[in-house]
Amino acid sequence: MCGDYDILDVMEKRYSVRSYSDRSVEKDKLNKILRAAQVAPTAVNRRPQRLFVLESKEALEKASKVTRFTFGAPMIILVCSDKTKGWTTNDGQYLGTVDASIVMTQMMLEATELGLGTCWVRGFVQDDVTKVFELPDNLIPEAMLVLGYASDTAKPGPMHSEGISMEEMVKYL
């Protein structure tokens, strides 16, 4: 139990919202979501995450040029990793992508707790995002967090409640 809520309840409540109202995200809520990203654990505490809040009409139009998965949301957070900051393991695996995933997860859960809907989007070509948003060479576009208030018609997709059994997922050794 964490405060007045159970974090597992928040996790179970969250789903990929694919239809948004035009209601703006309040600045205080956005700040809490960004704080969740700031406190996210990262490999060797390198903190390679770099975030771009896309909220202007121009920025949202640019996002629509690189992915069809914007769902009419009033805000998108473009999550990048800085390859000069992210840790690379001894066997050559770059962990900035993993770090970005942790950051995304924490932002999604905070947004859900605040009554907002989210959708994790990776349906884009990284080079296209880099070009459209004129990102420097050291930044890798990892994902987009589509964010806003769910429309009245939004509901979880048919596969949302499907999963695998504990027996299939977990093996005790």
Backbone as CSV, one residue per row, in Angstrom:
resi,resn,N_x,N_y,N_z,CA_x,CA_y,CA_z,C_x,C_y,C_z
1,MET,0.843,-1.176,0.000,0.000,0.000,0.000,0.888,1.239,0.000
2,CYS,0.587,2.174,-0.862,1.373,3.393,-0.982,0.430,4.574,-0.754
3,GLY,0.435,5.147,0.434,-0.487,6.242,0.720,-1.909,5.723,0.778
4,ASP,-2.808,6.409,0.078,-4.223,6.034,0.095,-4.616,5.101,-1.048
5,TYR,-3.667,4.638,-1.815,-4.005,3.771,-2.929,-3.027,2.608,-3.002
6,ASP,-3.438,1.605,-3.710,-2.616,0.429,-3.945,-2.076,0.537,-5.371
7,ILE,-0.771,0.525,-5.529,-0.162,0.709,-6.848,-0.636,-0.357,-7.841
8,LEU,-0.910,-1.562,-7.371,-1.415,-2.601,-8.265,-2.782,-2.220,-8.840
9,ASP,-3.599,-1.535,-8.060,-4.886,-1.060,-8.575,-4.673,-0.087,-9.739
10,VAL,-3.694,0.797,-9.597,-3.388,1.752,-10.669,-2.923,0.992,-11.904
11,MET,-2.067,-0.013,-11.713,-1.567,-0.797,-12.843,-2.691,-1.527,-13.561
12,GLU,-3.634,-2.067,-12.796,-4.747,-2.795,-13.407,-5.727,-1.858,-14.109
13,LYS,-5.827,-0.623,-13.632,-6.744,0.365,-14.207,-6.241,0.911,-15.544
14,ARG,-4.937,1.000,-15.712,-4.346,1.602,-16.898,-4.572,0.763,-18.150
15,TYR,-4.925,1.413,-19.223,-5.046,0.739,-20.518,-4.627,1.722,-21.607
16,SER,-4.391,1.220,-22.803,-3.995,2.066,-23.932,-5.211,2.812,-24.458
17,VAL,-5.231,4.105,-24.220,-6.342,4.949,-24.661,-6.078,5.345,-26.112
18,ARG,-7.084,5.109,-26.943,-6.939,5.404,-28.370,-7.980,6.402,-28.868
19,SER,-8.558,7.146,-27.932,-9.536,8.178,-28.266,-9.535,9.202,-27.131
20,TYR,-9.234,10.465,-27.469,-9.063,11.501,-26.453,-10.058,12.637,-26.636
21,SER,-10.400,13.272,-25.531,-11.177,14.503,-25.594,-10.204,15.634,-25.924
22,ASP,-10.735,16.810,-26.204,-9.851,17.936,-26.513,-9.477,18.723,-25.252
23,ARG,-9.857,18.224,-24.094,-9.535,18.875,-22.820,-8.022,18.885,-22.606
24,SER,-7.487,20.031,-22.259,-6.047,20.176,-22.037,-5.614,19.516,-20.731
25,VAL,-4.378,19.104,-20.715,-3.766,18.554,-19.506,-3.289,19.731,-18.659
26,GLU,-3.707,19.741,-17.400,-3.328,20.817,-16.499,-1.829,20.772,-16.221
27,LYS,-1.229,21.956,-16.058,0.216,22.075,-15.851,0.667,21.338,-14.590
28,ASP,-0.119,21.390,-13.509,0.290,20.702,-12.290,0.312,19.189,-12.484
29,LYS,-0.616,18.672,-13.268,-0.621,17.229,-13.551,0.560,16.862,-14.444
30,LEU,0.820,17.672,-15.454,1.972,17.429,-16.314,3.260,17.430,-15.490
31,ASN,3.382,18.371,-14.577,4.585,18.444,-13.747,4.772,17.186,-12.903
32,LYS,3.694,16.619,-12.405,3.793,15.377,-11.633,4.231,14.215,-12.526
33,ILE,3.711,14.195,-13.733,4.096,13.146,-14.684,5.575,13.274,-15.041
34,LEU,6.026,14.492,-15.266,7.439,14.718,-15.574,8.320,14.394,-14.364
35,ARG,7.819,14.640,-13.175,8.574,14.287,-11.963,8.712,12.763,-11.865
36,ALA,7.674,12.034,-12.253,7.762,10.567,-12.258,8.877,10.108,-13.185
37,ALA,9.051,10.805,-14.301,10.147,10.480,-15.225,11.491,10.826,-14.608
38,GLN,11.541,11.930,-13.895,12.794,12.393,-13.311,13.309,11.442,-12.231
39,VAL,12.416,10.819,-11.489,12.827,9.934,-10.386,12.935,8.470,-10.808
40,ALA,12.704,8.193,-12.069,12.772,6.807,-12.554,14.186,6.252,-12.417
41,PRO,14.302,4.986,-12.026,15.630,4.385,-11.965,16.183,4.168,-13.371
42,THR,17.488,4.334,-13.506,18.147,4.108,-14.791,19.455,3.362,-14.543
43,ALA,19.961,2.716,-15.585,21.193,1.938,-15.479,22.341,2.833,-15.030
44,VAL,23.010,2.410,-13.988,24.151,3.113,-13.418,23.798,4.571,-13.088
45,ASN,22.510,4.819,-12.911,21.999,6.149,-12.565,22.458,7.226,-13.543
46,ARG,22.605,6.856,-14.816,23.096,7.791,-15.840,22.042,8.811,-16.279
47,ARG,20.762,8.482,-16.127,19.643,9.379,-16.463,19.736,9.943,-17.888
48,PRO,19.717,9.067,-18.883,19.842,9.541,-20.262,18.535,10.050,-20.876
49,GLN,17.431,10.000,-20.128,16.154,10.400,-20.711,16.110,11.892,-21.002
50,ARG,15.601,12.198,-22.172,15.376,13.576,-22.594,13.956,13.617,-23.145
51,LEU,13.154,14.532,-22.624,11.734,14.566,-22.947,11.364,15.845,-23.670
52,PHE,10.488,15.707,-24.650,9.963,16.848,-25.382,8.449,16.810,-25.251
53,VAL,7.878,17.846,-24.651,6.431,17.929,-24.487,5.866,18.586,-25.738
54,LEU,5.113,17.807,-26.477,4.512,18.289,-27.723,3.084,18.714,-27.402
55,GLU,2.834,20.010,-27.395,1.499,20.500,-27.055,0.999,21.574,-28.009
56,SER,1.898,22.220,-28.735,1.459,23.227,-29.694,0.847,22.521,-30.905
57,LYS,0.006,23.248,-31.609,-0.616,22.704,-32.821,0.463,22.251,-33.801
58,GLU,1.503,23.070,-33.942,2.599,22.754,-34.864,3.312,21.457,-34.467
59,ALA,3.621,21.311,-33.180,4.330,20.116,-32.719,3.472,18.864,-32.881
60,LEU,2.169,18.980,-32.588,1.275,17.821,-32.735,1.102,17.440,-34.205
61,GLU,1.095,18.439,-35.087,1.032,18.156,-36.525,2.294,17.433,-36.989
62,LYS,3.443,17.839,-36.454,4.691,17.150,-36.788,4.629,15.693,-36.328
63,ALA,4.107,15.473,-35.139,3.976,14.094,-34.636,3.086,13.279,-35.564
64,SER,2.013,13.879,-36.039,1.101,13.182,-36.960,1.756,12.848,-38.291
65,LYS,2.816,13.566,-38.640,3.537,13.280,-39.878,4.423,12.045,-39.752
66,VAL,4.829,11.715,-38.523,5.744,10.585,-38.335,5.070,9.337,-37.768
67,THR,3.833,9.481,-37.271,3.079,8.320,-36.800,1.592,8.584,-36.955
68,ARG,0.856,7.535,-37.249,-0.599,7.676,-37.324,-1.247,7.430,-35.971
69,PHE,-0.439,7.145,-34.962,-0.952,6.760,-33.649,-0.951,7.921,-32.651
70,THR,-1.554,9.032,-33.020,-1.661,10.158,-32.084,-3.051,10.226,-31.461
71,PHE,-4.026,9.627,-32.089,-5.369,9.424,-31.540,-6.063,10.716,-31.106
72,GLY,-5.679,11.839,-31.695,-6.326,13.107,-31.366,-6.007,13.632,-29.982
73,ALA,-4.935,13.159,-29.388,-4.562,13.596,-28.041,-4.089,15.047,-28.052
74,PRO,-4.333,15.774,-26.971,-3.894,17.164,-26.901,-2.423,17.326,-26.515
75,MET,-1.774,16.205,-26.162,-0.380,16.284,-25.727,0.307,14.949,-26.000
76,ILE,1.578,15.045,-26.358,2.414,13.863,-26.535,3.764,14.179,-25.911
77,ILE,4.305,13.216,-25.194,5.663,13.385,-24.677,6.571,12.479,-25.501
78,LEU,7.472,13.098,-26.236,8.466,12.374,-27.019,9.614,12.028,-26.076
79,VAL,9.846,10.733,-25.900,10.888,10.261,-24.991,12.095,9.833,-25.817
80,CYS,13.208,10.465,-25.536,14.466,10.152,-26.217,15.487,9.694,-25.187
81,SER,16.513,9.035,-25.675,17.663,8.756,-24.819,18.872,9.444,-25.440
82,ASP,19.734,9.906,-24.574,20.957,10.571,-25.001,22.059,9.520,-25.024
83,LYS,22.488,9.157,-26.228,23.466,8.068,-26.339,24.830,8.424,-25.758
84,THR,25.060,9.690,-25.448,26.306,10.055,-24.776,26.186,9.903,-23.263
85,LYS,24.968,9.703,-22.764,24.734,9.566,-21.325,24.344,8.140,-20.937
86,GLY,23.633,7.450,-21.827,23.171,6.092,-21.516,24.330,5.132,-21.331
87,TRP,24.122,4.153,-20.483,25.184,3.186,-20.192,25.168,2.060,-21.213
88,THR,26.351,1.642,-21.624,26.516,0.492,-22.503,27.249,-0.588,-21.703
89,THR,26.684,-1.789,-21.695,27.262,-2.874,-20.921,28.584,-3.341,-21.526
90,ASN,29.314,-4.156,-20.779,30.596,-4.685,-21.262,30.444,-5.505,-22.534
91,ASP,29.258,-6.103,-22.734,29.057,-6.879,-23.956,28.398,-6.062,-25.070
92,GLY,28.350,-4.719,-24.903,27.925,-3.837,-25.983,26.450,-3.490,-26.038
93,GLN,25.660,-3.878,-25.046,24.233,-3.551,-25.082,24.002,-2.141,-24.545
94,TYR,23.381,-1.301,-25.373,23.035,0.068,-24.985,21.748,0.024,-24.164
95,LEU,21.791,0.547,-22.938,20.647,0.451,-22.038,19.796,1.712,-21.977
96,GLY,20.083,2.697,-22.802,19.242,3.893,-22.849,17.813,3.580,-23.255
97,THR,17.644,2.583,-24.110,16.305,2.170,-24.531,15.547,1.556,-23.359
98,VAL,16.221,0.745,-22.569,15.607,0.160,-21.379,15.241,1.276,-20.399
99,ASP,16.156,2.207,-20.201,15.890,3.330,-19.310,14.667,4.122,-19.769
100,ALA,14.552,4.360,-21.060,13.393,5.079,-21.598,12.104,4.310,-21.310
101,SER,12.173,2.981,-21.365,11.000,2.156,-21.067,10.581,2.301,-19.604
102,ILE,11.535,2.354,-18.721,11.227,2.544,-17.296,10.584,3.917,-17.094
103,VAL,11.147,4.924,-17.723,10.615,6.284,-17.641,9.180,6.316,-18.161
104,MET,8.936,5.702,-19.310,7.595,5.651,-19.890,6.610,4.994,-18.934
105,THR,7.012,3.884,-18.353,6.124,3.161,-17.448,5.753,4.020,-16.246
106,GLN,6.732,4.667,-15.653,6.438,5.500,-14.486,5.530,6.672,-14.850
107,MET,5.738,7.274,-16.019,4.863,8.373,-16.438,3.444,7.881,-16.685
108,MET,3.310,6.710,-17.305,1.975,6.165,-17.565,1.218,5.906,-16.267
109,LEU,1.903,5.334,-15.293,1.243,5.033,-14.024,0.855,6.312,-13.282
110,GLU,1.707,7.305,-13.288,1.371,8.580,-12.650,0.192,9.230,-13.360
111,ALA,0.199,9.212,-14.685,-0.913,9.786,-15.447,-2.223,9.081,-15.099
112,THR,-2.190,7.771,-15.000,-3.394,7.011,-14.643,-3.887,7.415,-13.265
113,GLU,-2.970,7.518,-12.321,-3.327,7.932,-10.967,-3.983,9.312,-10.967
114,LEU,-3.591,10.166,-11.899,-4.124,11.528,-11.988,-5.398,11.619,-12.828
115,GLY,-5.898,10.482,-13.304,-7.135,10.474,-14.076,-6.962,10.714,-15.559
116,LEU,-5.732,10.604,-16.052,-5.450,10.810,-17.471,-5.274,9.481,-18.185
117,GLY,-5.475,9.505,-19.493,-5.250,8.329,-20.316,-3.925,8.446,-21.043
118,THR,-3.361,7.294,-21.381,-2.088,7.255,-22.099,-2.094,6.143,-23.135
119,CYS,-1.196,6.266,-24.075,-0.910,5.171,-25.005,0.576,5.244,-25.354
120,TRP,1.244,4.122,-25.188,2.657,4.001,-25.521,2.747,3.791,-27.027
121,VAL,3.479,4.653,-27.707,3.582,4.566,-29.165,5.038,4.399,-29.584
122,ARG,5.271,3.381,-30.386,6.585,3.187,-31.002,6.432,2.914,-32.502
123,GLY,5.281,3.256,-33.025,5.009,3.067,-34.444,5.513,4.224,-35.271
124,PHE,6.830,4.371,-35.335,7.436,5.431,-36.134,8.845,5.006,-36.534
125,VAL,9.364,5.676,-37.540,10.743,5.470,-37.977,11.596,6.501,-37.243
126,GLN,12.579,6.030,-36.508,13.394,6.932,-35.689,14.018,8.056,-36.500
127,ASP,14.547,7.757,-37.664,15.183,8.798,-38.484,14.184,9.882,-38.891
128,ASP,12.922,9.475,-39.135,11.894,10.459,-39.491,11.622,11.411,-38.324
129,VAL,11.546,10.870,-37.113,11.312,11.701,-35.926,12.488,12.656,-35.727
130,THR,13.694,12.130,-35.857,14.889,12.964,-35.706,14.859,14.133,-36.683
131,LYS,14.484,13.844,-37.917,14.455,14.880,-38.948,13.346,15.901,-38.701
132,VAL,12.136,15.432,-38.459,10.988,16.331,-38.297,11.147,17.246,-37.084
133,PHE,11.683,16.701,-35.991,11.850,17.504,-34.781,13.249,18.111,-34.659
134,GLU,14.062,17.913,-35.689,15.415,18.487,-35.738,16.203,18.169,-34.473
135,LEU,16.208,16.888,-34.119,16.916,16.445,-32.920,18.419,16.367,-33.191
136,PRO,19.221,16.662,-32.192,20.671,16.517,-32.367,21.048,15.038,-32.503
137,ASP,22.197,14.776,-33.068,22.644,13.413,-33.352,22.754,12.524,-32.111
138,ASN,22.960,13.114,-30.951,23.125,12.306,-29.742,21.808,11.794,-29.170
139,LEU,20.674,12.289,-29.660,19.381,11.848,-29.129,18.741,10.789,-30.008
140,ILE,18.279,9.730,-29.356,17.588,8.634,-30.034,16.115,8.689,-29.646
141,PRO,15.204,8.889,-30.601,13.782,8.859,-30.278,13.380,7.418,-29.931
142,GLU,12.945,7.209,-28.703,12.645,5.853,-28.227,11.159,5.526,-28.283
143,ALA,10.313,6.478,-27.888,8.872,6.236,-27.844,8.147,7.559,-27.685
144,MET,6.835,7.508,-27.885,5.982,8.666,-27.630,4.919,8.250,-26.629
145,LEU,4.683,9.105,-25.655,3.608,8.878,-24.704,2.467,9.804,-25.083
146,VAL,1.439,9.219,-25.689,0.247,9.969,-26.052,-0.526,10.173,-24.755
147,LEU,-0.969,11.404,-24.502,-1.454,11.770,-23.176,-2.629,12.730,-23.243
148,GLY,-3.612,12.488,-22.391,-4.753,13.399,-22.289,-5.900,12.739,-21.563
149,TYR,-7.033,13.391,-21.598,-8.237,12.823,-20.996,-8.915,11.932,-22.028
150,ALA,-9.246,10.739,-21.615,-9.923,9.800,-22.507,-11.278,10.375,-22.924
151,SER,-11.660,10.106,-24.164,-12.981,10.531,-24.625,-14.048,9.678,-23.932
152,ASP,-15.280,10.106,-24.050,-16.389,9.358,-23.440,-16.546,7.969,-24.052
153,THR,-16.048,7.789,-25.256,-16.187,6.495,-25.934,-14.968,5.587,-25.762
154,ALA,-13.923,6.081,-25.133,-12.697,5.285,-24.963,-12.957,4.095,-24.051
155,LYS,-12.356,2.979,-24.409,-12.450,1.779,-23.577,-11.255,0.893,-23.895
156,PRO,-10.931,-0.007,-22.992,-9.803,-0.902,-23.259,-10.048,-1.746,-24.509
157,GLY,-8.979,-2.037,-25.225,-9.069,-2.907,-26.394,-9.412,-4.326,-25.975
158,PRO,-9.849,-5.151,-26.923,-10.281,-6.509,-26.594,-9.193,-7.380,-25.975
159,MET,-7.937,-7.105,-26.244,-6.866,-7.935,-25.686,-6.372,-7.430,-24.332
160,HIS,-6.914,-6.298,-23.861,-6.418,-5.697,-22.622,-6.459,-6.663,-21.433
161,SER,-7.550,-7.364,-21.286,-7.684,-8.231,-20.115,-7.153,-9.643,-20.344
162,GLU,-6.722,-9.896,-21.575,-6.123,-11.201,-21.845,-4.699,-11.206,-21.322
163,GLY,-4.262,-12.317,-20.894,-2.897,-12.424,-20.410,-2.490,-13.878,-20.417
164,ILE,-1.427,-14.137,-19.742,-1.004,-15.518,-19.608,-1.160,-15.908,-18.145
165,SER,-1.305,-17.166,-17.924,-1.479,-17.644,-16.556,-0.170,-17.502,-15.784
166,MET,-0.289,-17.484,-14.473,0.909,-17.437,-13.636,1.778,-18.659,-13.907
167,GLU,1.145,-19.796,-14.133,1.904,-21.036,-14.388,2.727,-20.932,-15.650
168,GLU,2.161,-20.295,-16.671,2.884,-20.124,-17.930,3.975,-19.062,-17.793
169,MET,3.702,-18.029,-17.028,4.619,-16.913,-16.915,5.782,-17.164,-15.943
170,VAL,5.503,-17.858,-14.846,6.468,-17.958,-13.768,6.960,-19.398,-13.609
171,LYS,8.241,-19.557,-13.495,8.855,-20.864,-13.171,9.687,-20.676,-11.925
172,TYR,9.514,-21.553,-10.964,10.302,-21.518,-9.743,11.445,-22.503,-9.885
173,LEU,12.631,-22.043,-9.662,13.811,-22.892,-9.801,14.430,-23.162,-8.440
